[in-house]
Amino acid sequence: MGLNANLSLSLSLSLSFSVADIAVNFTDGMFKGLYHGKQCHKPDIAAVLSRAWSAGVDRIIVTGGSLEESKEALAIAETDVFYSWQQGFSVPLVCTQQDAKSEFDESGDPEKHFQELLSLAKKGAEKGKVVAIGECGLDYDRLHFCPSDLQKKYFEKQFELAYLAKLPMFLHMRAAAEDFCDILERNKDRFSAGVVHSFTGSAEDCNKVLSFSNLFIGINGCSLKTPENLEVVKCIPVERMMIETDSPYCEIKNTHAGVHFVKSLWPSKKKEKYDQDCIVKGRNEPCLVRQVLEVVAGCRGIADMDQLSKTLYHNTCRVFFPHDLDSAADAILSGGHSTE
């Protein structure tokens, strides 16, 4: 995919609506210019955010893969790199994340580790910077990282974290629908709402998740790879959907079934020929959440992408930014940006 810079810019600036990207891994080395341990370019979150705001991205949830990464994600969200691009946009917030790996046991003191996570979540929430507990869940495609029994043990524990912090949940489920939903059923009264992000499950898996009335499904490039994936996306009520990039991963590739619905393009260059005005080839970033929106609209035959974006944005605010519904989501629904 490639267009000249001016045409790409005109496409993005012509947007009449706002979108939210519910999953961005800004703590990943790629946003620091590091690829497989090699420094290829300078850190460029500011340039990435500039493209995001120009593309209509109004909110970003930053994630972290461990306690230390969660601290880093919170620090990123508190820096001027976000606020310098804030004019006319809502404040981007951060999701404190602890995935179901073996970090609890590896810490040597699981209870102390739990209390550190709880403290980070509560303090961040008080600042208006932490909006969810996550990434929590089960991933049976990656058992080499953590066995299923250990995943299940601490998945249960993470509901206690959400309950005590009084925060919604940012969830992950891969090839584990039965165990995932069994644990959700046991803990459904311990969290207010949540999203199962980066969803790649079957139609049956989708129905199991949607049987929980307080859960939404997050769609990114990995959710749009195959014709079967697209059939599942067609069946998700838009009132129960959110969109994301999960960048720098999960981009929509030329081999994906959904690529035929992509309309918005940005100039790109290889990391070795880095140009701050171009996206890095093979590195996903928040501006490309618009492509996810376009594929969702295209595969479902939705002509009014403006209305679709408003619904998805409203869903995101309902779960992660409920205090802003009047000032932000309703402003977007009426056709204007929030001005916090």
PAPA-154830 format. One record per atom (N, C-alpha, C): residue in one letter; x, y, z. Coordinates in steps of 0.02 Angstrom, whole numbers, plus 32768, in hexadecimal, padded with zeros to 4 digits. Layout:
# residues N
AXYZ
...
# end
This chain:
# residues 340
M802A7FC58000
M800080008000
M802C803E8000
G801D806F7FD5
G804680AA7FD6
G802680E37FB0
L8024811E7FCF
L800E815B7FAF
L804281907FBD
N804281C67F96
N807081FB7FA7
N8059821D7FE8
A8088823F800A
A807A825A804C
A8041828B804C
N803D82B6801A
N800982EA8019
N7FC482CC8014
L7FBC82997FE9
L7F7B827A7FE1
L7F6782558020
S7F968231803F
S7F88820E807C
S7F72823E80B2
L7F95827780B7
L7F8582A880EA
L7F3F82C580DF
S7F2E82D180A0
S7EED82EE8092
S7EB582BD80A4
L7EC2827C809B
L7E90824A80AE
L7E84824C80F9
S7EBA824D8120
S7EB3824A8168
S7E94828A8185
L7EA682C4816A
L7E8D83028185
L7E44830E8172
S7E2B82E98142
S7DE782F3812C
S7DB482CE8158
L7DCB82AA818B
L7D9E828481B5
L7D6E82B281DA
S7D2F829C81DF
S7CFD82C48202
S7CEA82A38244
F7D0F82718259
F7CFE824C8296
F7D3E823B82BD
S7D34822482FA
S7D6C82128325
S7D6981C78334
V7DA481AB8341
V7DA881658353
V7DD5815D8391
A7DCD812483B2
A7DF7811383EB
A7E1C80D383DC
D7E5C80D283ED
D7E85809683E6
D7E8E807A842C
I7E708041843A
I7E708028847F
I7EAE80008492
A7EDD7FF78464
A7F197FCF8475
A7F557FE7844D
V7F8380098470
V7FC2801E8451
V7FFA800D8482
N802C7FE9846A
N80647FD48494
N809F8004848C
F8097804084A6
F80CB8073849E
F810B806384C5
T8108803284F2
T8145801E8515
T81717FF084EB
D81587FD984B3
D817E7FAC8488
D81BB7FD0846B
G81F27FAC8464
G82307FC9844B
G822B7FE78406
M81FC7FD083DD
M81F67FEC839A
M81E68036839A
F81C1804D83CD
F81B3809583D1
F81EE80BC83ED
K822280978401
K826180B78415
K829580B083DE
G8280809383A5
G82AD808A836D
G82D5804A8371
L82C4801D83A0
L82E97FDF83A9
L82C57FA48389
Y82E97F81835D
Y82CD7F46833B
Y82FE7F0D8343
H82E97ED98368
H83157E9F8375
H83587EB58392
G83557EE583BF
G83917EFC83E2
G83BB7F2E83BC
K83A67F418380
K83CC7F708357
K83A97FB38354
Q83CF7FE98361
Q83B3802C835D
Q83B080438315
C8373804A82FA
C836B805D82B4
C835780A682AC
H833780C382DE
H8325810A82DA
H831881238320
K830E81638327
K830381818368
K82BC81718381
P82B0817683C3
P826C816E83DC
P823D81A083B9
D8201818883A8
D81D681B3837E
D818D81B48392
I817E81AC83D3
I813881AD83E8
I811681EE83D4
A813A822683D8
A811C826683C6
A81058267837E
A812E824D8350
A811A824B8309
A80E0821B82FF
V80E181E38323
V80AB81B2831E
V806981D18336
L806C81F6836D
L803082178387
L8017824C8357
S804482708338
S802F82A48308
S8006828682D0
R801C824D82B6
R7FF6822A8282
R7FB38212829D
A7FB381FA82DB
A7F7581E182F9
A7F41821882FF
W7F558252831A
W7F2582888322
W7F0C82A082DE
S7F3982A482AD
S7F2482B9826A
S7EF38287824A
A7EF88248825F
A7ECC82148244
A7E8A82108269
G7E7F823C8299
G7E40823B82BD
G7E40821282FC
V7E7A81F98311
V7E7D81D1834F
V7E7882028389
D7E4581F883B2
D7E36822783E8
D7E4B820D842C
R7E4F81CC8434
R7E6481AD8473
R7E8F81718465
I7EC181678490
I7EEE812E848B
I7EF4810F84D0
I7EEE80CE84D4
I7EFD80AA8512
I7F4080888509
V7F6F809A8534
V7FB3807E8532
V7FB880438561
T7FD5800D854A
T7FD97FD08573
T80227FC18585
G80297F9685B7
G806B7F7F85CC
G80677F3585DB
G809D7F0F85CF
G809B7EC785D5
G80B27EAB8617
S80C27ED68647
S80DB7EC08688
S80D47EF986B9
L80E57EEF86F8
L80E37F248728
L810F7F5E8713
E814D7F4E86FF
E817B7F8386EB
E81637FA786AC
E81497F81867C
E81307FA18640
E80F27FCB864F
S80CA7FB68680
S80907FDD8693
S80A5802086B0
K80DA801E86D8
K80F5805D86F3
K810D808A86BA
E812F806C8689
E814880928650
E810E80AE8627
A80D98086861D
A809F809D85F7
A807E80D88619
L807880D4865C
L805B810B8681
L8086814A867B
A80C78141867E
A80F5817A8677
A80EE819A8632
I80E8817185FE
I80E0818B85BA
I80A181B585B5
A806A819D85D2
A802A81C085CE
A802B820285F4
E805B82098622
E80608246864A
E8091827A862E
T80B2826885F6
T80E5829585DC
T80C882C785AB
D80F082FA859B
D80DB832E856D
D80D283148526
V80EE82D98517
V80E882BE84D3
V809F82B484C1
F807582A484F3
F802D82A084E6
F800D82E584E5
Y801C830D8518
Y7FF9834C851F
Y8008837E84E8
S8042837884C8
S805483A68492
S8027839D8455
W800683638451
W7FD883578418
W7F8F8358842E
Q7F8283758468
Q7F41836D8486
Q7F0C83A0846E
Q7F1F83D4844C
Q7EF08409843B
Q7EB483ED8415
G7E7983F78433
G7E3C83E08413
G7E2E8396841B
F7E5783748441
F7E4E832C8449
F7E48831A8493
S7E2D82DF849F
S7E2982C784E4
S7E6D82AF84FB
V7E7682AE853D
V7EB682988559
V7EBD824D8550
P7EF482358531
P7F0081ED852C
P7F0F81D08571
L7EF381988580
L7EFD817985C1
L7F21813685BA
V7F31811885F2
V7F5A80DB85F1
V7F3880A28616
C7F41806785FD
C7F27802A861D
C7F618006863F
T7F5D7FFB8680
T7F927FD786A1
T7F8A7F8C8694
Q7FBE7F6D8680
Q7FB87F298664
Q7FE27EF7868A
Q7FC47EBD8695
Q7FEA7E8486AF
Q7FCE7E45868E
D7FF07E2C865C
D7FD57DF28639
D7FE27DB28662
A7FC27D7C864B
A7FC27D3E8673
A80007D158665
K803A7D32866B
K80787D0C8666
K808C7CF886AC
S80CA7CE586B5
S80DF7CCB86F6
S80FF7D018721
E80F07D418712
E81117D778737
E81007D768782
F80C27D628793
F80B07D5E87D9
F80DF7D2E87FF
D80E77CF287E5
D81127CC18806
D815B7CD58801
E816F7CEF87C8
E81B57D0287BE
E81CB7D3B87EB
S819A7D628803
S81AB7D998830
S81C67D818872
G81B97D428884
G81CF7D2788C4
G819F7D3588FD
D81727D6488F4
D81407D758926
D81017D8B8902
P80D77D5B88ED
P809B7D6C88C5
P806D7D9F88E7
E80667D9B8929
E80397DC9894B
E80557E10894A
K80967E178953
K80B67E59894E
K80AE7E768908
H80B87E4A88D6
H80B17E5F8890
H80697E778884
F80397E53889E
F7FF37E668897
F7FE77EAB88B6
Q80007EB688F1
Q7FF67EF68913
Q80177F3088ED
E80507F2388CD
E80717F5688A6
E80477F698869
L80297F368849
L7FFD7F438811
L7FC07F6A8827
L7FA37F578860
L7F687F788879
L7F777FC1888A
S7FB17FCD88A8
S7FC4801188BA
S7FCD803C887B
L7FEE80208849
L7FF88044880A
L7FB6805587E9
A7F88802487E9
A7F46802F87CA
A7F1F806587EE
K7F1E80628830
K7EF780928857
K7F1380D98850
K7F5580DF8855
K7F738121884F
K7F68813E8809
G7F6F811387D6
G7F65812A8792
G7F1D813D8785
A7EEE811887A3
A7EA78128879A
A7E96816A87BB
E7EB4817787F5
E7EA981B68817
E7EC081F287ED
K7EF581E787C6
K7F0F821C879A
K7EE68222875A
G7EB781F48750
G7E9281F28712
G7EB981D586D9
K7EEA81AA86E9
K7F16818F86B5
K7F0F814486AB
V7EF7812086DC
V7EEE80D886D4
V7EA480CA86CB
V7E9280A88696
V7E4B809D8685
V7E3680548686
A7E6580268690
A7E527FDF868E
A7E887FB486AD
I7E767F7786BF
I7EA57F4486D3
I7EAB7F138699
G7EE87F078682
G7EF27EDA864A
G7F3C7EDC8636
E7F537EB6860D
E7F2E7E8685E5
E7F287E46860C
C7EEB7E328619
C7EDD7DF68640
C7EBD7DC18613
G7ECB7D838620
G7EA97D4F85FA
G7ED17D1085F1
L7EC07CEB85BD
L7EDF7CAB85AE
L7EF47CA98565
D7F307C8D855A
D7F4A7C868516
D7F697C418511
Y7F447C1284F3
Y7F5D7BCD84ED
Y7F867BC384AE
D7F8E7BF88486
D7FBC7BF5844D
D80047C028464
R800C7C1A84A1
R804F7C2C84BA
R805F7C0A84FC
L80517BCB84FF
L805D7BA5853C
L80A77B9F854D
H80D27BAC851B
H811A7BAA8529
H812F7BE48555
F81067C198559
F81147C508586
F80FB7C4185CC
C80C17C2085D0
C80A37C148611
C80717BDB860B
P80757BA78634
P80477B6E862F
P7FFF7B848640
S7FCF7B5E8627
S7F887B70862F
S7F737B748678
D7F8B7B4686A2
D7F767B4786E8
D7F8B7B88870A
L7FC77BA086FB
L7FDE7BDE8719
L7FB87C1986FD
Q7FA87C1786BD
Q7F807C4C869F
Q7F3C7C5186C2
K7F1B7C1886CB
K7ED97C1786E9
K7EDC7C2F8732
K7F0F7C1B8756
K7F167C2F879C
K7F187C7B87A3
Y7F417C9C877A
Y7F487CE48782
Y7F147D0C875B
F7EF47CED872C
F7EBB7D0E870C
F7E857D198741
E7E797CE7876A
E7E497CEE87A1
E7E5E7D2687D0
K7E9F7D2A87DF
K7EB97D5C880D
K7EAF7DA387F2
Q7EB27DAA87B0
Q7EAD7DEC8791
Q7E677E0A8798
F7E357DE087A1
F7DF27DFA87AD
F7DEF7E1C87F1
E7E157E028821
E7E1A7E238862
E7E397E68885B
L7E6B7E6C882F
L7E8D7EAC8823
L7E5B7EDF8806
A7E347EC987D5
A7E027EF687B6
A7DCD7F0B87E9
Y7DB97EDB8814
Y7D857EE98846
Y7D9D7F1D8879
L7DDA7F148891
L7DF57F4288C3
L7E067F8688A6
A7E1C7F878868
A7E2C7FC78847
A7DEF7FEA882A
K7DB67FC58828
K7D787FE0880C
K7D817FF887C4
L7DA17FCC879C
L7DAF7FDC8757
L7D957FA58729
P7D837FB686EA
P7D717F8386B9
P7DAE7F5A86A5
M7DA27F26867C
M7DD87EF8866A
M7DE67EF9861F
F7E267EF38611
F7E3F7EEE85CC
F7E567EA685C4
L7E317E7F859C
L7E387E36859D
L7E557E1B855C
H7E737DDF8563
H7E937DBD852A
H7E7E7D74852C
M7E687D5A84F3
M7E557D1484EF
M7E6B7CF784AC
R7E967CC584AD
R7EAE7CA68470
R7EAE7C5B8479
A7E847C398451
A7E807BEF8451
A7E717BD48496
A7E487BF884BC
A7E3A7BE38501
A7DF37BF78516
A7DC47BF784E7
A7D827C1384F4
A7D5E7BF0852D
E7D627BAE8532
E7D3C7B8A8565
E7D547B9D85AB
D7D967B9885B7
D7DB17BA985F9
D7DA87BF38607
F7DB27C1C85D6
F7DAB7C6585DD
F7D647C7685F5
C7D327C5B85D4
C7CED7C6C85E5
C7CD87C4C8627
D7CF47C128638
D7CE57BF4867A
D7CFE7C2186B2
I7D3A7C3C86A9
I7D567C6986DC
I7D2F7CAB86DE
L7D1C7CC486A4
L7CF37D0186A3
L7CB17CF686C8
E7C927CBD86BE
E7C527CAE86DE
E7C597CB0872A
R7C907C948743
R7C9B7C93878C
R7CA87CD887A8
N7CC07D05877E
N7CD57D478796
N7CAD7D818777
K7C757D728759
K7C517DA58734
K7C387DDF875F
D7C327DD487A0
D7C1B7E0987CC
D7C557E3187EA
R7C927E2487D4
R7CCC7E4587F2
R7CEA7E7B87C5
F7CCB7E86878C
F7CE27EBD8761
F7CA77EDC873D
S7CAC7F1C872F
S7C737F418713
S7C687F3486C9
A7C9F7F3286A3
A7C9B7F2A865B
A7CE17F1B8641
G7CE57F0C8600
G7D267EFE85E4
G7D237EF18599
V7D5E7EE8857C
V7D627ED98535
V7D917E9F852B
V7D7F7E708500
V7DAB7E3984ED
V7DCE7E5184AD
H7E0B7E6684B4
H7E2C7E89847D
H7E4E7E57844D
S7E607E708412
S7E837E4883DF
S7E607E0683D4
F7E1F7E0883C9
F7DF77DCB83C5
F7E037DA78383
T7E137D678388
T7E1E7D3D834C
T7DF77CFC8350
G7DC77CF8837E
G7DA47CB98389
G7D6E7CAB8355
S7D4F7C72835D
S7D1A7C5C8330
S7CD87C7E8340
A7CA67C728316
A7C647C8E8323
A7C497C738365
E7C577C348373
E7C417C1683B2
E7C637C3883EE
D7CA57C4483E7
D7CC97C68841C
D7CAC7CAE8426
C7C9D7CCE83EF
C7C807D1183F1
C7C3F7D128418
N7C147CE2840A
N7BD47CDE842C
N7BDC7CD18477
K7C0E7CAA8488
K7C1B7C9D84D0
K7C2F7CDE84F3
V7C5B7D0484D3
V7C707D4384F1
V7C367D7484F6
L7C0F7D7984C2
L7BD87DA984C1
L7B9E7D9584EF
S7BA07D578507
S7B6C7D428538
S7B757D68857A
F7BB07D858584
F7BBB7DB085BF
F7BAA7DF785AA
S7B747E1185C6
S7B587E5185AE
S7B867E8D85B8
N7BB87E8685E3
N7BE57EBF85F1
N7C277EBA85CB
L7C2B7E8D859A
L7C697E858573
L7C617E9E852C
F7C987EBB8513
F7C9D7ED184CE
F7CD57EAA84AC
I7CD87EAE846A
I7D0C7E8B8444
I7D357EBE841D
G7D787EB88425
G7DA67EE58404
G7DC17EC783C3
I7DBF7EEE838E
I7DD37ED7834B
I7E117EFC8334
N7E437ED6831B
N7E7F7EF482FD
N7E917ECD82BE
G7ECC7ED982A3
G7EE17EB88266
G7EE17E6C826B
C7EF37E5182A6
C7EF47E0982AF
C7EAD7DEC82AD
S7E7B7E1682B9
S7E357E0082B6
S7E1A7DFF8270
L7E427E15823F
L7E2A7E2081FB
L7E547DFB81C7
K7E757DC581DD
K7EA47DA281B1
K7E817D78817C
T7E507D52818F
T7E337D1E8163
T7DEA7D2E8154
P7DCF7D0E811F
P7D877D158112
P7D5D7CFF814E
E7D757CCC8172
E7D507CB481AD
E7D4F7CEA81E3
N7D887D0C81EC
N7D8A7D44821B
N7D577D79820A
L7D537D8A81CA
L7D257DBE81B5
L7CDC7DAA81C1
E7CCD7D6A81B8
E7C897D5281C6
E7C787D5B820F
V7CA97D50823B
V7C9D7D5A8283
V7C917DA48291
V7CBA7DD08273
V7CB27E18827E
V7C6D7E2F8268
K7C537E128232
K7C107E24821A
K7BDA7E16824F
C7BE87DE6827A
C7BB57DCF82AA
C7BB87DF482ED
I7BEB7E1C82F8
I7BF17E408337
I7BC67E7F8335
P7B977E878362
P7B707EC58362
P7B9E7F01836B
V7B967F358344
V7BC37F6E8349
V7BBE7F8E838E
E7B877F8483B0
E7B7F7F9F83F4
E7BAA7F798427
R7BCA7F428411
R7BF37F1A843E
R7C3B7F168424
M7C4F7F4583FB
M7C907F4283DA
M7CBB7F7F83EA
M7CFD7F7683EB
M7D2D7FAD83ED
M7D637F9D83B9
I7D8C7FD083A8
I7DC27FC48378
I7E057FD98396
E7E3A7FBD8379
E7E7D7FC68395
E7EB17FB78360
T7EEF7FC9836F
T7F267FB38344
T7F507F7D8365
D7F557F7F83A8
D7F857F5583CD
D7FCB7F6183B3
S7FD77F9E839B
S80177FAF837E
S804F7FAC83B3
P808B7F9A839D
P80A47F978357
P80967F558333
Y806A7F2C834F
Y805A7EEB8331
Y80157EEE8310
C80007EB582F4
C7FBC7EAB82DB
C7FA67EDB82A4
E7FD47EEF8278
E7FC07F198240
E7F967EF2820E
I7F737F1581E3
I7F4F7EF681AC
I7F807EEE8173
K7F907EB08162
K7FC27EA2812E
K7FA17E9880EA
N7FC97E9C80B6
N7FB07E938072
N7F937E4D8067
T7FA67E1D8091
T7F8D7DD8808A
T7F4C7DCD80B0
H7F357DFE80D6
H7EF97DF680FE
H7EBA7DFE80D3
A7E877DD880E4
A7E497DDA80BF
A7E2A7E2080C1
G7E347E4380F9
G7E147E858101
G7E367EBD80DC
V7E717EB180C0
V7E967EE980A1
V7E717F098067
H7E457EE48047
H7E207EFE800D
H7DF17F378020
F7DE27F3E8061
F7DB67F738076
F7DDB7FB1808F
V7E1D7FAE8090
V7E467FE580A9
V7E46801E8076
K7E3B805B808E
K7E3A80968063
K7E7080C88075
S7E7D80D080B5
S7EAD810280CD
S7EF480E680CC
L7F21810A80AD
L7F6680F380A7
L7F96812A80BD
W7FD0811580D5
W8004814480E8
W8045813080C6
P806F816080B4
P80B0814E8098
P80D8812880CC
S810080F880B7
S812780D080E6
S816E80C680CC
K819C80BC80FA
K81E180AD80EA
K81FB8078811A
K822D80538104
K824C8022812F
K826E8044816A
K8274801F81A0
K8292803C81DC
K82D9805581D1
E82FD803581A3
E8342804A8193
E8345808C816F
K830C80A08151
K830880E0812E
K82D4810D8150
Y82D6810D8190
Y82A4812F81B8
Y8298817881A3
D8258818A819F
D824381CE8190
D820981DD81BF
Q820F820F81E9
Q81DB821D821B
Q8197822D81FC
D8196823F81BD
D8157824E819C
D81368211817D
C815681D78185
C813C8198816A
C8133816581A1
I810481388198
I8100810081C7
I813880CF81B7
V814C80A881E8
V8181807681DF
V8161803781C4
K817A801E818C
K815F7FE1816F
K81627FA881A1
G812A7F8581A9
G81277F4C81D7
G811B7F5E821F
R81187F9F822F
R81097FB58273
R80C47FD68275
N80967FB98298
N80537FD5829E
N8056801282CC
E8027804082C2
E8023807B82EE
E7FDB809482EF
P7FCB80BF8321
P7F8580D2832C
P7F5F80F082F1
C7F80811682C5
C7F5C8133828D
C7F3A80FE8263
L7F5680C28263
L7F3B808C8239
L7EFD806B8256
V7EE680838290
V7EA7806A82AB
V7E6E807D827B
R7E7980B38254
R7E4780C58222
R7E3D808D81EF
Q7E73806A81DE
Q7E6D803281B0
Q7E417FFA81CD
V7E487FEF820E
V7E1E7FBD8230
V7DD57FD1822A
L7DC780118235
L7D83802A822E
L7D69801F81E7
E7D94802C81B6
E7D7F80248170
E7D707FDC815F
V7D977FAD8179
V7D8B7F66816B
V7D4B7F4F818D
V7D417F6481CB
V7D037F5281EE
V7CC77F6B81C7
A7CC97FAA81B1
A7C927FC6818A
A7C8A7FA28148
G7CC17F958126
G7CBF7F7680E4
G7CA37F3080E5
C7CBC7F078112
C7CA67EC18113
C7C5E7EBA812A
R7C457EEC814F
R7C007EEA8166
R7BD07F0F8137
G7BEC7F2F8104
G7BC37F5480D5
G7BA57F9380F3
I7BCA7FB38121
I7BB27FF08141
I7BCC802C8119
A7B9F805280FD
A7BB2808C80D5
A7BC180C98100
D7B9D80CF8138
D7BA581098163
D7BDB80FB8197
M7C1A81058182
M7C5280F881AF
M7C55812B81E8
D7C3A816581DC
D7C3781998210
D7C0E8180824B
Q7BD48165823E
Q7BA9814C8274
Q7BC881108296
L7BE880E58270
L7C0A80AA828D
L7C4080C182BD
S7C6880F282A9
S7C9E810A82D4
S7C8381288314
K7C4C814C830F
K7C2E816A834A
K7C168134837C
T7BF880FF8362
T7BE180C9838D
T7C1C80A783B0
L7C518098838B
L7C8B807783A8
L7CAD80A483DB
Y7CB080E483CC
Y7CCE811483FB
Y7CA58117843B
H7C6481198434
H7C37811B846E
H7C3F80DC8498
N7C4680A28478
N7C518064849D
N7C8F806984C8
T7CC5808484AB
T7D05808B84CF
T7CFD80B8850B
C7CDB80F08502
C7CD1811F8539
C7CA581008570
R7C7480DA855D
R7C4880BA8590
R7C70808F85C0
V7CA1806B85A6
V7CC7803C85CF
V7D01805E85F2
F7D2A808385CD
F7D69809C85E8
F7D6980E585FC
F7D39810C85E3
F7D37815485F3
F7CF081688606
P7CD081458634
P7C8981548644
P7C7E819A865D
H7CAE81B78680
H7CA681FB869B
H7CA6822F8664
D7CBD821C8629
D7CC2824B85F2
D7C89824485BF
L7C5A821A85CE
L7C26820D859C
L7C02824C8586
D7BF0827685B5
D7BCC82B385A4
D7BF682E3857C
S7C3582ED8593
S7C6083208574
S7C8483088536
A7C9182C58531
A7CB982AC84FA
A7C8F828484C9
A7C75824B84DE
A7C52821F84B0
A7C1582418491
D7BEE826584BB
D7BB3828584A0
D7BC582BE8470
A7BFE82DE847D
A7C158312844F
A7C2682F3840C
I7C4782B9840D
I7C58829783CF
I7C19827F83AB
L7BE9826583D2
L7BAC824D83B4
L7B8582858391
S7B8F82C383A9
S7B6C82FC838A
S7B96831C8353
G7BD282FE8347
G7BF98314830D
G7C348341831B
G7C478349835B
G7C808374836B
G7CB183528397
H7CEF836E839C
H7D23835483C9
H7D14836A840F
S7D2B8342843F
S7D2983588485
S7D5F838C848F
T7D5583B884C0
T7D8483ED84CD
T7D9683EF8516
E7DAD83B68531
E7DBF83B38577
E7DFB83DF8585
# end
